[in-house]
């Protein structure tokens, strides 16, 4: 059967890299000139005709099949000789696109063995096929990347669980890894293990200073790059990216949470250890000194309602990180977490007339099955249901919460952390 990839000229590098990862480096590409979102209808018709001709020509020539099977050889680890001196080792990794730009620890055989002692899983166990290359992430390969980012062996089960969650189809890792959006996994850890590993869910939990937060978040990102193939400029096509693409990990502040914890809400047992991955496209400080729950929810809802948000275009999965002070105000007013979500969902509906003409076309088509006919008078909800608005409690003292907009094409995934 003939195969062909259709992509815009801006994504040629991604198309070629992914074809190579799938074992078809010579897979033909049908190229559409970029950008085409600003083209007139007549120009689009001309482009479509030219692309159709390309496809017909490729099919006539036979195309090429794609083999996405994972062989035993493809999962086997291999030794690579590398310089021992720190500066030379970092340069060696950078030259091979194995680096995130920060100093790395050399994954020697002894260090990887020590890391593997942090889990009972066999080195050859496959945790998942990491998009967009869909290469096999074995426990040993994950351990090697964890060594490079300075992880403690005790952190390895958290890293493994987070990677398992990213491979859940609902998370849509293929899109997260290759989009022009500043999308990245945000790792939220729940349960007693968070405290024992000193994963910060309190003061400055999204910032610097916590070994576990930084090392776990960085290890997951390095696996997504080194095994998943999301190298900036090849498969990773983010226009700007964001600092969270270095590391984005925290714990929920369960001690300050007046409601049930995130992982319990998502089906895990009370007192268990779990990790939830959320596709985050950034963070926005939400600073309000009001002590009135109604006012607080109103200004929160106004903050969510942005016409440039993917969540309104596609019905996404935004999150609100409530500071303990803001959570207490809402709880003291007698509101459950479900009440807060319902109020936010209702009050944050976006008037579709605020969207640009071209951006309006997205929800007009993408949300038709959900909302029926979408017009300029439609009030767009940020998610399909109130329950899909995520709420966690984290942070220290202060009247600050954090809005974490979603990607629209990704939804959270939760996995239990096992030894």
ZICOR-V746306 format. One record per residue. N is the residue number from 1. SS is DSSP state (h for helix, s for strand, l for the rest). PHI is phi in radians with two decimals (NA if undefined). PSI is psi as a letter, one per 40 degrees, with the letter a starting at -180 (999 if undefined). Layout:
# ZICOR-V746306
n=[N & N]
ss=[SS & SS]
phi=[PHI & PHI]
psi=[PSI & PSI]
This chain:
# ZICOR-V746306
n=[1 & 2 & 3 & 4 & 5 & 6 & 7 & 8 & 9 & 10 & 11 & 12 & 13 & 14 & 15 & 16 & 17 & 18 & 19 & 20 & 21 & 22 & 23 & 24 & 25 & 26 & 27 & 28 & 29 & 30 & 31 & 32 & 33 & 34 & 35 & 36 & 37 & 38 & 39 & 40 & 41 & 42 & 43 & 44 & 45 & 46 & 47 & 48 & 49 & 50 & 51 & 52 & 53 & 54 & 55 & 56 & 57 & 58 & 59 & 60 & 61 & 62 & 63 & 64 & 65 & 66 & 67 & 68 & 69 & 70 & 71 & 72 & 73 & 74 & 75 & 76 & 77 & 78 & 79 & 80 & 81 & 82 & 83 & 84 & 85 & 86 & 87 & 88 & 89 & 90 & 91 & 92 & 93 & 94 & 95 & 96 & 97 & 98 & 99 & 100 & 101 & 102 & 103 & 104 & 105 & 106 & 107 & 108 & 109 & 110 & 111 & 112 & 113 & 114 & 115 & 116 & 117 & 118 & 119 & 120 & 121 & 122 & 123 & 124 & 125 & 126 & 127 & 128 & 129 & 130 & 131 & 132 & 133 & 134 & 135 & 136 & 137 & 138 & 139 & 140 & 141 & 142 & 143 & 144 & 145 & 146 & 147 & 148 & 149 & 150 & 151 & 152 & 153 & 154 & 155 & 156 & 157 & 158 & 159 & 160 & 161 & 162 & 163 & 164 & 165 & 166 & 167 & 168 & 169 & 170 & 171 & 172 & 173 & 174 & 175 & 176 & 177 & 178 & 179 & 180 & 181 & 182 & 183 & 184 & 185 & 186 & 187 & 188 & 189 & 190 & 191 & 192 & 193 & 194 & 195 & 196 & 197 & 198 & 199 & 200 & 201 & 202 & 203 & 204 & 205 & 206 & 207 & 208 & 209 & 210 & 211 & 212 & 213 & 214 & 215 & 216 & 217 & 218 & 219 & 220 & 221 & 222 & 223 & 224 & 225 & 226 & 227 & 228 & 229 & 230 & 231 & 232 & 233 & 234 & 235 & 236 & 237 & 238 & 239 & 240 & 241 & 242 & 243 & 244 & 245 & 246 & 247 & 248 & 249 & 250 & 251 & 252 & 253 & 254 & 255 & 256 & 257 & 258 & 259 & 260 & 261 & 262 & 263 & 264 & 265 & 266 & 267 & 268 & 269 & 270 & 271 & 272 & 273 & 274 & 275 & 276 & 277 & 278 & 279 & 280 & 281 & 282 & 283 & 284 & 285 & 286 & 287 & 288 & 289 & 290 & 291 & 292 & 293 & 294 & 295 & 296 & 297 & 298 & 299 & 300 & 301 & 302 & 303 & 304 & 305 & 306 & 307 & 308 & 309 & 310 & 311 & 312 & 313 & 314 & 315 & 316 & 317 & 318 & 319 & 320 & 321 & 322 & 323 & 324 & 325 & 326 & 327 & 328 & 329 & 330 & 331 & 332 & 333 & 334 & 335 & 336 & 337 & 338 & 339 & 340 & 341 & 342 & 343 & 344 & 345 & 346 & 347 & 348 & 349 & 350 & 351 & 352 & 353 & 354 & 355 & 356 & 357 & 358 & 359 & 360 & 361 & 362 & 363 & 364 & 365 & 366 & 367 & 368 & 369 & 370 & 371 & 372 & 373 & 374 & 375 & 376 & 377 & 378 & 379 & 380 & 381 & 382 & 383 & 384 & 385 & 386 & 387 & 388 & 389 & 390 & 391 & 392 & 393 & 394 & 395 & 396 & 397 & 398 & 399 & 400 & 401 & 402 & 403 & 404 & 405 & 406 & 407 & 408 & 409 & 410 & 411 & 412 & 413 & 414 & 415 & 416 & 417 & 418 & 419]
ss=[l & l & l & l & s & s & s & s & h & h & h & h & h & h & h & h & h & h & h & h & h & l & l & l & l & l & l & l & s & s & s & s & l & l & l & l & l & l & l & l & h & h & h & h & h & h & h & h & h & h & h & h & h & h & h & h & h & h & h & h & l & l & l & l & l & l & l & l & l & l & l & h & h & h & h & l & l & l & l & l & l & l & l & l & l & h & h & h & h & h & h & h & h & h & h & l & l & l & l & l & l & l & l & l & l & l & l & l & h & h & h & h & h & h & h & h & l & l & l & l & l & l & l & l & l & s & s & s & s & s & l & l & l & l & s & s & s & s & h & h & h & h & h & h & h & h & h & h & l & l & l & l & h & h & h & h & h & h & h & h & h & h & h & h & h & h & l & l & h & h & h & l & h & h & h & h & h & h & l & l & l & l & l & s & s & s & s & s & s & s & l & h & h & h & h & h & l & l & l & l & l & l & l & l & l & l & l & l & l & l & h & h & h & h & h & h & h & h & h & h & h & h & h & h & h & h & l & l & l & l & l & s & l & l & l & s & l & l & l & l & l & l & h & h & h & l & l & l & s & s & s & l & l & h & h & h & l & l & l & l & l & h & h & h & h & l & l & l & l & l & l & l & l & s & s & s & s & s & s & s & l & l & l & s & s & s & s & l & l & l & l & l & h & h & h & h & h & h & h & h & h & h & h & h & l & l & l & l & l & h & h & h & h & h & l & l & l & l & s & s & s & s & l & h & h & h & h & h & h & h & h & h & l & l & l & l & h & h & h & h & h & h & h & h & h & h & h & l & l & s & s & h & h & h & l & l & h & h & h & h & h & h & h & h & h & h & l & h & h & h & h & l & l & l & l & l & l & l & s & s & l & l & l & l & l & h & h & h & l & s & s & s & s & l & l & l & l & l & l & s & s & s & s & s & l & l & l & l & l & l & l & l & s & s & s & s & l & l & l]
phi=[NA & -1.31 & -2.20 & -2.61 & -1.84 & -1.89 & -2.65 & -1.38 & -1.07 & -1.22 & -1.90 & -1.01 & -1.07 & -1.09 & -1.04 & -1.20 & -1.14 & -1.25 & -1.06 & -1.10 & -1.11 & -1.48 & 1.51 & -2.35 & -1.07 & -1.76 & -1.04 & -1.16 & -1.99 & -1.72 & -1.77 & -1.86 & -1.10 & -1.87 & -1.48 & -2.12 & -1.16 & -1.73 & -1.37 & -1.36 & -1.06 & -1.12 & -1.14 & -1.10 & -1.07 & -1.15 & -1.07 & -1.10 & -1.13 & -1.14 & -1.17 & -1.05 & -1.15 & -1.05 & -1.08 & -1.06 & -1.14 & -1.15 & -1.11 & -1.08 & -1.43 & 1.87 & 1.00 & -2.70 & -1.35 & -2.10 & -1.97 & -1.78 & -1.20 & -1.76 & -1.67 & -1.07 & -1.11 & -1.24 & -1.72 & -1.35 & -1.36 & -2.42 & -1.57 & -2.24 & -1.32 & -2.44 & -1.09 & -1.57 & -1.10 & -0.97 & -1.07 & -1.22 & -1.14 & -1.08 & -1.10 & -1.04 & -1.19 & -1.09 & -1.17 & -1.87 & 1.04 & -1.73 & -1.99 & -1.68 & 1.74 & -1.76 & -1.01 & -2.12 & -1.67 & -1.13 & -1.44 & -1.20 & -1.01 & -1.16 & -1.17 & -1.15 & -1.08 & -1.12 & -1.13 & -1.12 & -1.16 & -1.39 & -2.38 & -1.56 & -1.34 & -1.23 & -0.96 & -1.50 & -1.04 & -1.60 & -1.35 & 3.10 & -1.70 & -1.55 & -1.21 & -1.61 & -1.42 & 1.04 & -1.30 & -1.33 & -1.63 & -1.39 & -1.03 & -1.15 & -1.14 & -1.10 & -1.07 & -1.10 & -1.20 & -1.12 & -1.04 & -1.05 & -1.69 & 1.47 & -1.19 & -1.41 & -0.95 & -1.15 & -1.40 & -1.01 & -1.04 & -1.21 & -1.06 & -1.08 & -1.10 & -1.11 & -1.19 & -1.03 & -1.15 & -1.14 & -1.48 & -1.13 & -0.94 & -1.15 & -1.31 & 1.05 & -1.06 & -0.94 & -1.23 & -1.05 & -1.36 & -2.01 & -1.22 & -1.37 & -1.20 & -1.44 & -1.58 & -2.73 & -1.22 & -1.82 & -1.78 & -2.02 & -1.88 & -2.17 & 1.88 & -1.01 & -1.08 & -1.04 & -1.23 & -1.18 & -1.57 & 1.04 & -1.36 & -1.32 & -2.15 & -1.93 & -0.99 & 1.05 & -1.13 & -1.71 & -1.90 & -1.41 & 1.86 & -1.92 & -1.00 & -1.10 & -0.99 & -1.19 & -1.21 & -1.16 & -1.06 & -1.21 & -1.11 & -1.06 & -1.10 & -1.19 & -1.12 & -1.08 & -1.44 & -1.37 & -1.70 & -1.33 & 1.41 & -1.43 & -1.52 & -0.95 & 1.61 & -1.92 & -1.58 & -1.41 & -1.89 & -0.99 & -1.06 & -2.13 & 1.25 & -2.88 & -1.01 & -1.13 & -1.39 & -1.43 & -2.88 & -2.52 & -2.62 & -2.75 & -1.79 & -1.42 & -1.47 & -1.14 & -1.14 & -1.77 & -1.57 & -1.35 & -2.03 & -1.22 & -1.21 & -0.99 & -1.19 & -1.20 & -1.00 & -1.70 & 1.74 & -1.54 & -1.27 & -1.02 & 1.50 & -1.49 & -1.87 & -2.66 & -2.24 & -2.08 & -1.86 & -2.21 & -1.42 & -1.90 & -1.91 & 2.56 & -2.38 & -2.33 & -1.14 & -2.03 & -1.87 & -2.50 & -1.65 & -1.13 & -1.89 & -1.74 & -1.09 & -1.12 & -1.11 & -1.08 & -1.17 & -1.12 & -1.27 & -1.09 & -1.10 & -1.09 & -1.19 & -1.18 & -1.39 & -1.96 & -1.20 & -1.69 & -1.50 & -1.03 & -1.10 & -1.34 & -1.21 & -2.10 & 1.21 & -1.82 & -2.53 & -1.27 & -2.22 & -2.14 & -1.63 & -1.45 & -1.21 & -0.94 & -1.16 & -1.18 & -1.09 & -1.16 & -1.04 & -1.21 & -1.17 & -1.14 & -1.41 & 1.50 & -1.60 & -1.41 & -1.09 & -1.11 & -1.09 & -1.06 & -1.09 & -1.09 & -1.13 & -1.09 & -1.06 & -1.24 & -1.43 & -1.72 & -1.05 & -1.78 & -1.15 & -1.07 & -1.18 & -1.34 & -1.35 & -1.15 & -0.99 & -1.28 & -1.20 & -1.07 & -1.08 & -1.14 & -1.16 & -1.00 & -1.72 & -1.21 & -1.97 & -1.09 & -1.12 & -1.44 & -1.90 & 1.40 & -1.10 & -1.78 & -2.09 & -1.14 & -1.62 & -1.17 & -1.68 & -1.50 & -1.33 & -1.24 & -2.38 & -1.15 & -2.35 & -1.01 & -1.08 & -1.44 & -1.38 & -1.54 & -2.35 & -2.26 & -1.92 & -2.76 & 1.81 & -1.89 & -1.12 & 2.36 & -1.62 & -2.08 & -2.06 & -2.34 & -1.62 & -2.02 & -1.14 & -1.58 & -1.71 & 1.55 & -1.81 & -2.50 & -2.31 & -1.09 & -2.36 & -2.15 & -2.37 & -1.21 & -1.62 & -2.02 & -1.04]
psi=[h & i & i & i & h & h & i & i & d & d & e & d & d & d & d & d & d & d & d & d & d & e & f & g & d & e & h & i & h & h & h & h & h & i & i & e & d & e & i & i & d & d & d & d & d & d & d & d & d & d & d & d & d & d & d & d & d & d & d & d & e & e & a & i & i & h & h & e & i & h & i & d & d & e & e & h & i & i & i & h & h & i & i & d & h & d & d & d & d & d & d & d & d & d & d & e & f & e & i & e & e & i & i & i & h & h & g & i & d & d & d & d & d & d & d & d & e & e & i & e & i & i & d & e & h & h & d & i & h & h & i & e & d & f & i & h & g & i & d & d & d & d & d & d & d & d & d & d & e & f & i & i & d & d & e & d & d & d & d & d & d & d & d & d & d & d & e & h & d & d & d & f & d & d & d & d & d & e & i & e & i & f & h & i & h & h & h & h & h & i & i & d & d & d & d & d & e & f & h & h & e & b & h & f & d & e & a & i & e & h & d & d & d & d & d & d & d & d & d & d & d & d & d & d & d & d & d & e & e & g & h & h & e & c & d & h & f & h & d & d & a & i & d & e & e & d & h & g & h & i & i & i & g & d & d & e & h & e & a & i & i & d & d & d & d & e & e & i & i & h & e & i & h & i & h & h & h & h & h & h & e & a & i & h & h & g & h & h & e & i & e & h & d & d & d & d & d & d & d & d & d & d & d & d & g & h & e & e & h & d & d & d & d & e & g & a & g & i & i & h & h & h & i & d & d & d & d & d & d & d & d & d & e & e & h & i & d & d & d & d & d & d & d & d & d & d & e & e & h & h & h & e & e & e & i & i & d & d & d & d & d & c & d & d & d & d & e & d & d & d & e & a & h & h & i & e & e & h & h & h & i & d & i & d & i & d & d & e & h & i & h & i & h & i & i & a & i & i & f & h & i & h & h & g & i & a & e & d & e & i & i & i & i & h & i & i & h & i & 999]
